[in-house]
Structure formats: C-alpha cells, structure tokens
C-alpha cells in the first residue's frame, strides 16, 4: 500500500483500503463514528497484481491505482475513483504503461491536485520516473518522462497546501524531487537533497502553505526532517523499518505533527511535536499488541476531529484505535475489526 490508506471521506465516514485476493478491498463506516461494514471489492471483478496506491483530493474522493495483468509477461496500470467509501467504486480504467508495454516496473504513487485531477507516478524500465495525469475535462494526457536515474522503487507523491503536486524518490544521489510550478502543469525536477536516505523510508506531510516537511531515515537508523528553506534536522532514532505514517492534527489545542510506525518490538510507536518546531524534541510511546513484521500503520482524523490510528497486518487483519476525550494523545484500546 502506497499512500494514506485510512482516509475520511467528504461525508465523514472513515474508509480503510487493503490488498487481498487479486483485488483492492475497502471497509467503510456504516455512519461517521459507527461500526465498519463488511469488506467490499473496489473497482469491479478485474484481477490485479499485489500492491496499490491511494491518494485523496480536497473533495474527499479516493483515487486508486494498481497494476493488472494484460497478457503473458505484460501488465498495465489501472485507475479507479471512490466517491463514497460505503458505495461501489468506479470500474478500473486502463491508463497504460510507462514504456508502452511490458511487465511491472515499480510501485505506483498518486496525488490529486486542487482541481481534483489525479497525477500518477511510477518508476520506468530505465529506472527513471514517468507520470500521467488527468485532463481538466475528463480523460488522460499522454505519459511523460520526468527523467531521473537509478531511482528506487518506492515513490512518495503528495499535494501541498498550495494545491500543487510534489514527488519524492530516493536514489544513490540522495532524495530526488519534482514540483508543480502552477496548477495543471507537469511537475519538474528540483535540486536533489544530497543526503543518505534508506529506500522505502520517505514520508511527506504538508505543514504550512509554503512548505511540505519530508521525513526520512538514514543508514544509521536516525530519523530526519527537512523543508526547502533549511537543512535537514536530526530528530530521533526510528522505532522500526519502513515509512512513517504522518498526520497534522490538534493536540490540546496546539498544531502538532503526529508520527506513527510499527516498532522493532512489534507494537505501534507514536511521537508528536509542535508542527515545524523540531527543536522541541519528540519521544516514542508504544501502544497496542505486538504485530507481525510488514504491518503498516495509517493515521487520520474522524468526523469529530479525533485521531484514529489503524494497523494492517500482511494477512489482512485490521485494527483501529481512537483518541479518547482526555488530554494529550490518549488512545482507547485497539479493536480488531
């Protein structure tokens, strides 16, 4: 899963997306704050390869992207829109292959700009990056080569508070960046960040109208935060492998950045600090049961503004924990769904 797979729709219902049985499945709340409905297959009966990307626009709609087999030895990308988590998603629509044809080339990433247009990114056969985006009035533009060299498979796409799309990737040269300069335009390459970043540890969070904060781990196991107006800031040792889930939320009336990740102990670790004030420091606190390796964590806020944390094990077991009406980040007991 690439992207925030636990989201709140425009109607306030939470929806969790997960892979399984050659499909993408969605579990949505019956009503905001209510129990989750049984899993529902997204996009129809089309068979998919494992792995998918999800991105959400300001309209609350979820955009899903995945690879599907087309014929022997070949695959293509498909896209679907989910307007309401408790309703059926649109059927999967083919959007092609970055190299016209061939097998899968990398895990897709998707972000949605302020106009509701999806931007899909994927590593190509030459280990650069290709993108394709929706037109303003329906349909898709042609695939476009963003270049790049020796790009690692996992890409991170995000839409800043400005409504412009950003893309991040790791490579031996450091962290590569592509930025939209105006609405509707293709992202263009920006100056790379020359740091040692472990592939698969990038996370990005819009933290102001001017900036997105990028988080990454270095080979020594230290977590760093960076914004374009300064140097990377070393925060703390990472609790475990893989990307963080990051959320901007209000804690005790303060604008905070909340981080979560499955720790090396197997439990979910949380840390928070005042947004864009890394100098305040942060400390990890673990919560919930021990979970198997490969468990992913996602964060969102529900219709009442409470933090909701979700964990998804590799075999598809979903657990949720909601913030209690207490000071700080006090979570109720984790519930297996």
C-alpha positions in Angstrom: 0.0 0.0 0.0 1.4 3.4 -1.0 -0.2 6.5 0.5 -2.7 7.1 3.3 -4.8 4.0 3.2 -7.1 5.1 6.1 -9.0 8.2 5.0 -12.0 10.3 6.0 -14.5 10.8 3.1 -16.4 14.0 2.4 -19.4 12.5 4.3 -17.3 12.0 7.4 -17.1 8.2 7.1 -13.8 6.5 7.6 -12.6 4.0 4.9 -9.7 1.6 5.1 -8.2 0.1 1.9 -6.2 -3.1 1.7 -5.0 -5.6 -0.9 -6.1 -9.2 -1.0 -7.2 -12.0 -3.4 -6.0 -10.1 -6.5 -8.1 -7.1 -5.6 -8.3 -3.9 -3.5 -10.8 -4.1 -0.7 -12.5 -1.3 1.2 -14.1 -1.3 4.6 -16.1 1.8 5.4 -18.0 3.0 8.5 -21.8 2.5 8.4 -22.1 6.1 9.6 -19.5 8.5 10.9 -18.1 7.0 14.1 -20.0 3.8 13.7 -19.0 0.2 13.0 -17.3 -0.8 9.8 -19.2 -2.6 7.1 -18.0 -5.9 5.7 -15.2 -5.6 3.1 -16.2 -4.5 -0.4 -14.2 -5.1 -3.5 -13.2 -1.8 -5.2 -13.4 -1.3 -9.0 -15.2 -4.5 -10.0 -14.0 -8.0 -10.7 -10.9 -7.2 -12.6 -7.8 -9.2 -11.4 -5.0 -7.1 -10.0 -1.4 -7.6 -9.1 -0.5 -7.2 -5.4 0.1 -3.6 -4.2 -1.7 -0.4 -5.0 -1.6 3.4 -4.4 -4.2 5.6 -2.9 -4.5 9.4 -3.0 -7.2 11.8 -1.8 -8.3 15.1 -3.2 -9.8 18.1 -1.3 -13.2 16.9 -2.5 -12.7 13.8 -0.3 -12.7 11.4 -3.3 -10.2 8.5 -3.2 -8.1 7.7 -6.3 -6.8 4.2 -6.5 -4.1 3.0 -8.9 -2.8 -0.6 -9.4 -1.2 -2.9 -11.9 -3.2 -5.6 -13.7 -2.1 -8.4 -15.9 -2.8 -7.8 -19.6 -1.3 -10.8 -21.4 1.6 -13.2 -20.8 4.6 -11.3 -19.4 2.9 -7.9 -19.6 0.9 -5.6 -17.3 -0.7 -2.2 -17.4 -1.8 0.4 -14.8 -5.4 1.0 -14.0 -7.2 3.8 -12.1 -10.5 4.0 -10.2 -12.3 6.7 -8.2 -14.2 6.0 -5.0 -16.6 8.8 -4.2 -18.0 7.3 -1.0 -16.3 4.5 0.9 -19.6 2.7 1.6 -20.6 2.7 -2.0 -19.2 0.9 -5.1 -16.1 2.5 -6.7 -16.0 3.2 -10.4 -14.7 0.4 -12.6 -10.9 0.2 -13.1 -9.9 2.2 -16.2 -6.7 1.3 -18.1 -4.2 4.1 -18.2 -1.3 2.2 -19.9 2.3 1.5 -19.2 5.2 4.0 -18.8 7.2 2.1 -21.5 4.1 1.4 -23.6 4.2 -2.3 -22.9 6.0 -4.8 -20.7 5.9 -6.1 -17.1 5.5 -4.0 -14.0 8.3 -1.5 -13.5 7.7 -0.2 -9.9 5.1 0.6 -7.3 2.8 3.4 -8.4 2.1 6.6 -6.4 -0.8 9.0 -6.9 -1.6 12.5 -5.7 -4.6 14.7 -6.5 -4.2 18.4 -7.2 -6.5 21.3 -6.1 -8.6 20.8 -9.3 -9.4 17.1 -8.5 -7.0 15.8 -11.2 -5.0 12.7 -10.4 -1.3 12.5 -11.1 0.1 9.0 -11.3 3.8 8.3 -11.0 5.8 5.1 -11.5 9.4 4.1 -12.0 10.0 3.1 -15.6 12.1 0.4 -17.1 15.2 2.6 -17.3 14.9 3.4 -13.5 13.7 6.9 -14.1 10.2 8.2 -13.4 7.2 8.6 -15.7 4.0 10.4 -15.0 0.5 10.6 -16.4 -2.3 12.9 -15.3 -6.0 13.5 -15.8 -7.2 16.3 -18.0 -9.4 19.1 -16.6 -12.5 17.9 -18.5 -12.0 14.2 -18.5 -9.6 11.7 -20.0 -5.9 11.5 -19.6 -2.9 13.2 -21.0 -0.1 11.2 -22.5 2.7 9.6 -20.5 5.6 11.9 -19.8 9.2 11.1 -18.9 10.3 13.1 -15.8 13.8 11.6 -16.2 15.8 10.6 -13.1 18.5 8.0 -12.7 18.7 4.8 -10.6 15.5 5.7 -8.8 14.4 3.3 -6.1 11.0 1.7 -6.5 9.0 3.4 -3.7 7.9 6.9 -4.7 6.1 9.4 -2.4 3.5 11.7 -4.0 1.8 14.5 -2.0 -0.3 17.6 -2.6 0.9 20.6 -0.7 -1.4 23.1 0.9 -0.9 25.3 -2.2 -2.7 22.6 -4.1 0.4 21.8 -6.2 1.6 18.2 -6.5 5.1 17.1 -5.3 7.0 13.9 -5.8 9.9 12.4 -3.9 12.2 9.4 -4.5 15.5 8.0 -3.2 18.5 7.2 -5.4 22.3 6.9 -4.8 22.4 10.7 -5.4 20.2 11.3 -2.4 16.5 12.4 -2.5 15.2 13.4 -5.9 12.3 15.9 -6.1 9.8 17.0 -8.7 7.5 20.0 -8.1 4.5 21.5 -9.9 5.1 25.2 -10.7 1.4 26.0 -11.5 -1.9 24.2 -11.4 -2.4 21.7 -14.2 1.3 21.7 -15.2 3.6 18.6 -15.1 6.0 18.5 -12.1 9.5 19.5 -13.0 12.8 18.4 -11.4 14.1 20.4 -8.4 17.5 20.3 -6.8 18.1 16.9 -5.2 18.7 16.7 -1.5 22.2 15.2 -1.2 21.7 13.0 1.9 21.9 9.3 2.7 18.4 8.1 2.8 17.3 4.5 3.2 14.9 3.5 0.4 11.4 2.9 1.5 11.6 5.3 4.5 10.3 8.5 2.9 7.1 10.3 4.2 5.9 13.8 3.3 3.4 16.0 5.1 2.2 19.5 4.1 2.9 21.6 7.2 2.2 25.1 6.0 1.0 27.0 2.9 4.7 27.4 1.9 6.2 24.1 2.7 6.0 20.3 2.9 8.1 18.5 5.6 9.9 15.5 4.3 10.9 12.7 6.7 13.5 10.0 6.0 15.8 7.6 7.8 19.5 7.3 7.3 21.6 4.1 7.2 22.5 4.7 10.9 18.8 4.5 11.9 18.2 8.1 12.6 15.1 10.0 11.6 15.5 13.4 9.9 13.0 16.1 8.9 13.6 18.6 6.1 12.0 21.6 4.4 13.3 23.5 1.4 14.1 26.6 3.5 16.7 24.9 5.6 19.0 22.0 6.4 17.8 18.5 7.5 17.2 18.3 11.2 18.0 15.1 13.1 15.1 14.1 15.3 15.5 10.7 17.0 16.3 7.0 16.2 13.5 5.5 14.2 11.5 2.9 16.1 11.4 0.4 13.2 11.8 -0.1 9.5 9.8 1.3 6.6 7.9 4.6 6.2 6.3 6.6 8.9 2.6 7.5 8.9 2.4 11.2 9.5 -0.6 13.5 10.4 -1.0 17.1 11.2 -3.6 17.4 14.0 -4.6 19.5 17.0 -3.5 18.1 20.4 -4.5 20.1 23.5 -5.3 23.0 21.2 -1.8 23.0 19.6 -0.9 22.4 16.0 1.1 19.2 16.1 2.7 16.7 13.8 2.0 13.1 14.8 4.2 10.3 13.7 3.4 6.5 13.9 5.2 3.3 12.9 5.4 -0.3 13.8 8.4 -0.5 16.1 11.1 -3.2 16.3 9.2 -4.7 19.3 6.1 -5.2 17.1 3.9 -2.6 18.8 2.8 0.7 17.2 5.0 3.6 18.3 3.8 7.2 18.4 5.6 10.6 18.7 4.3 14.2 18.4 5.8 17.6 18.4 4.7 21.2 17.5 4.4 21.5 13.8 7.6 22.8 12.1 9.3 23.1 15.6 11.6 20.1 15.5 13.7 21.8 18.2 11.0 20.9 20.7 12.1 17.3 20.6 10.0 14.2 20.4 9.8 10.8 22.2 8.3 7.5 21.2 5.5 5.8 23.1 4.3 2.3 22.2 0.7 1.2 22.1 -1.3 -1.9 21.4 -0.5 -5.6 20.8 2.6 -7.0 19.2 2.1 -7.1 15.4 4.0 -9.2 12.7 6.7 -7.8 10.5 5.3 -6.0 7.5 2.4 -4.5 9.4 1.6 -1.0 8.0 0.2 1.9 10.1 -2.0 4.8 8.9 -3.4 7.9 10.7 -6.3 10.2 10.1 -8.9 12.2 12.0 -12.6 11.2 12.2 -15.6 13.4 11.7 -15.3 14.7 15.3 -11.7 15.6 14.9 -10.4 12.7 16.9 -7.2 11.0 15.9 -7.7 7.4 14.6 -4.8 5.0 14.1 -5.1 1.8 12.0 -2.8 -1.1 11.6 -3.0 -3.7 8.8 -1.0 -6.9 9.1 0.3 -8.7 6.0 -2.5 -11.3 6.2 -5.2 -8.5 6.3 -6.1 -8.2 9.9 -7.3 -4.6 10.6 -7.2 -2.9 14.0 -8.3 0.6 15.0 -7.7 2.8 18.0 -9.4 6.1 18.5 -8.4 9.1 20.6 -10.1 9.4 23.9 -11.6 12.6 25.4 -8.5 13.1 27.6 -5.5 15.5 27.4 -2.7 14.6 25.0 -2.9 11.6 22.7 -4.7 9.1 24.8 -6.0 6.2 22.7 -8.7 3.8 23.6 -7.9 0.1 23.4 -7.1 -1.3 19.9 -10.1 -3.1 18.4 -9.6 -5.9 15.8 -12.2 -5.4 13.1 
